[in-house]
Amino acid sequence: MEESLCRIKNLAHASVASLEMKMQQYDRWSENFESDVSNLDYRAPKICVDHLYRVIESKGLQFTEETEIIDLAAGTGLVGKFLRDKQFIGTIDAQDGSSGMLDVAKTKNIYSNFYECILKPDAILPLPVNHYDVAILSGALSDSQVHPTCLKDILRHIEVGGIFVFSTRSNRNNLDFKKKLEIEIEKLEHDGCWEKLLVNDVKEFERATSPEEVIQAADKQQITEEYPFISGSVYCYRKLN
Ligand SMILES: C[S@@+](CC[C@H](N)C(=O)[O-])C[C@H]1O[C@@H](n2cnc3c(N)ncnc32)[C@H](O)[C@@H]1O
């Protein structure tokens, strides 16, 4: 556990000078990523997939063989795995800036197309435009990873009426980022780019890397666990134009 925590703190949560350096960190982490995040009870990929299905089922819709999903910042492919666990039979493509992480995703035989590129503000991504029925961005919206203004760029690749599901953590160190993210989300709503389908705060999102990361409840309940859970949020939006 200590070794996993150390890697998570030094690799996933640490600030770096550039996104390229962050991608190199993930290249180095790719072999240990899944066992490390499993020690942390990392739930973002499953939470995103479960919320996608909640939205689809609440609308009486069903995915088919024709449905195409893009898994953004796909990492080692955990989102793809949970989609297949739900018997998703359509196409899943994967995008990530780390070749090491994508190499692990390739071994799962889940994805059709792989796009190795970095999401950064105003980047032109080599993905088909107005194309995907669904985009999922799990566990990558935080400082030194995917910038909030990338949401707008990603929308270019979703077809009108398509669904975008993404998540962020609500631990102490991510609160400023989350505020900026929610300003961007509201701006896109105000500009008529998308409409809200479902937003949910999830209490047990993943375990904290230190008790200080937990935002205590108003009653200042004592944190007794060594690795308490932090909360997180999941957002589901529908592209309008
Ligand atoms: C914590 S992992 C999450 C992986 C996967 N989505 C999941 O939930 O298991 C973050 C992933 O996002 C990728 N990533 C982070 N920032 C990125 C960016 N700006 N552009 C492309 N990939 C990025 C990393 O390479 C890494 O694979």
The ligand as an SDF file (V2000), in Angstrom:
LIG
                    3D

 27 29  0  0  0  0  0  0  0  0999 V2000
   -5.6580    8.7330  -13.7460 C   0  0  0  0  0  0  0  0  0  0  0  0
   -5.4570    8.1780  -15.3840 S   0  0  0  0  0  0  0  0  0  0  0  0
   -7.1310    7.7600  -15.8010 C   0  0  0  0  0  0  0  0  0  0  0  0
   -7.1980    6.7450  -16.8970 C   0  0  0  0  0  0  0  0  0  0  0  0
   -8.6060    6.2550  -17.2070 C   0  0  0  0  0  0  0  0  0  0  0  0
   -9.4090    7.2780  -17.8080 N   0  0  0  0  0  0  0  0  0  0  0  0
   -9.2540    5.7000  -15.9560 C   0  0  0  0  0  0  0  0  0  0  0  0
  -10.1480    6.3500  -15.4020 O   0  0  0  0  0  0  0  0  0  0  0  0
   -8.8130    4.6260  -15.5270 O   0  0  0  0  0  0  0  0  0  0  0  0
   -5.2480    9.6580  -16.3000 C   0  0  0  0  0  0  0  0  0  0  0  0
   -4.9240    9.4210  -17.7830 C   0  0  0  0  0  0  0  0  0  0  0  0
   -5.1080   10.6350  -18.4670 O   0  0  0  0  0  0  0  0  0  0  0  0
   -4.0440   10.8480  -19.3600 C   0  0  0  0  0  0  0  0  0  0  0  0
   -3.9410   12.2900  -19.5010 N   0  0  0  0  0  0  0  0  0  0  0  0
   -3.8530   13.2000  -18.5070 C   0  0  0  0  0  0  0  0  0  0  0  0
   -3.8420   14.4420  -18.9950 N   0  0  0  0  0  0  0  0  0  0  0  0
   -3.9100   14.3080  -20.3420 C   0  0  0  0  0  0  0  0  0  0  0  0
   -3.9370   15.2320  -21.4210 C   0  0  0  0  0  0  0  0  0  0  0  0
   -3.9120   16.5510  -21.2050 N   0  0  0  0  0  0  0  0  0  0  0  0
   -4.0220   14.7510  -22.6730 N   0  0  0  0  0  0  0  0  0  0  0  0
   -4.0610   13.4090  -22.8990 C   0  0  0  0  0  0  0  0  0  0  0  0
   -4.0350   12.4900  -21.9330 N   0  0  0  0  0  0  0  0  0  0  0  0
   -3.9690   12.9410  -20.6620 C   0  0  0  0  0  0  0  0  0  0  0  0
   -2.8510   10.1790  -18.7100 C   0  0  0  0  0  0  0  0  0  0  0  0
   -1.8820    9.8270  -19.6660 O   0  0  0  0  0  0  0  0  0  0  0  0
   -3.4960    8.9760  -18.0460 C   0  0  0  0  0  0  0  0  0  0  0  0
   -3.4990    7.8750  -18.8970 O   0  0  0  0  0  0  0  0  0  0  0  0
  1  2  1  0
  2  3  1  0
  2 10  1  0
  3  4  1  0
  4  5  1  0
  5  6  1  0
  5  7  1  0
  7  8  2  0
  7  9  1  0
 10 11  1  0
 11 12  1  0
 11 26  1  0
 12 13  1  0
 13 14  1  0
 13 24  1  0
 14 15  1  0
 14 23  1  0
 15 16  2  0
 16 17  1  0
 17 18  1  0
 17 23  2  0
 18 19  1  0
 18 20  2  0
 20 21  1  0
 21 22  2  0
 22 23  1  0
 24 25  1  0
 24 26  1  0
 26 27  1  0
M  CHG  2   2   1   9  -1
M  END
$$$$
